[in-house]
Amino acid sequence: MATTETNGGLMDVVLEFTGGLESLTSSKRMHKVSIPSTLEGRSTDVAGLVRWVAKEMMGGDGGEMFVQGEGVRPGILVLINDADWELEGGEAYLVQPGDNILFVSTLHGG
């Protein structure tokens, strides 16, 4: 995995989805993706990344199961490089090349 910004304003990160969220991303848990280093005219933060994931990776109704308002739905834990995102600044954390961001749903249907 590259740890520097790539040409064209993209950066490589690993996104993981578990606890049922993988069903929203082609039933695949781990995704190595190149994301824009800037979104909406500013450096990509987790809030922007969440919107990007909902639009680019989930499309359709899948994004509605992932996003509520401007952030992730309640019941979805977010880990950035194995640390709770709240310890890293939450939605304001600026995504870095090489980051591993894990989304875990704690809600289960039944």
N, C-alpha and C positions, 0 to 999 in steps of 0.2 A: 504494500500500500504506500503510495506516495505521501510524503509528509510536507510537501511544499505545494504552493499554488501552481496549477497547471496553466498552460497558455490558454488564452481566450476567456480569462476571468472565471475559471472553474476550479473547484477544489474537490479532492477525493475524500470521501468519508464512508464509514460503514454504518448502515442503519439496520437495526434488528427489531423484529416484531414478534411478540410471544403472547401467550394467554388467550389465543383466539384471534389476535390482530393479524396474524399471518394470512388468514383467510381473505383479508382485504388487499393483500399484495401478492396475488397469484399463488397463494398457499406456499410461499417461500419465506423462510424465516430471516435469512441474512441477505442483504443487498449491498454490494459495493457500487456506489454511485458517484458521479461527478455532479456537484451542485454549483449554482452560481455563487461566486464569492460576495456578490452584492445582490440584494433584492430590494425592490421598491426604493432605490436610490441610496441605500445605506448598507453597511457590512451585514452579512447574513447572521441574524441571531436565531435562537431556537424558535421564537414566535414566527418568524418568517419561514424557517425550515418546516414547521408544522403545516403552515398554509401551502407551501410548495409540495410537501408529501401528499396532502389531501388532494391537490389538483393534479399533480403529475404522476403519482403512483397509484392513487386509489380511484380517482375520477368518479363520475356518477354518484350513486348513493353511498359508496364506501366511505367517502370523506365525512359524511354526516355521522357515521359511527365512530369517527376518530376525533373530529373537531366539534367543539361547542363554543359558539361565539368566536372569540379571537384566540382561543387556546385549546389544548387537548381536553377531552371530556373528563369529567370527574371519574375516578376509578382507574385512570391510566397513569401508571408510574413511569417516570422518565429518568433514566440513568445516563450520565455523560461520563465516558471513560470509567465506568464502574462506580461512580459516585452519584448520590442523589442530586438531581438538578437544582434543588433548592440551595444546596451548599455551593453550587457553582454560579448562582445568580438567577436561576429559574429561566423564564422566557427571554430575559435580557442577555443571557450568556452568548457571546460571539463565537459562532462555530469556527473551529480551526481545522486546517487540513490534517487528515489522519485521525480525526475524532471517531470514536465509536459511540453511537447514540442508540440506546435500547428503549423501546416502548413496550410496556407490559400491562395488559389488561388484567385487573383484579376482579372484574365482574364476569360471571359465568351464567349463561342462560340455563334454563332447565325446566 
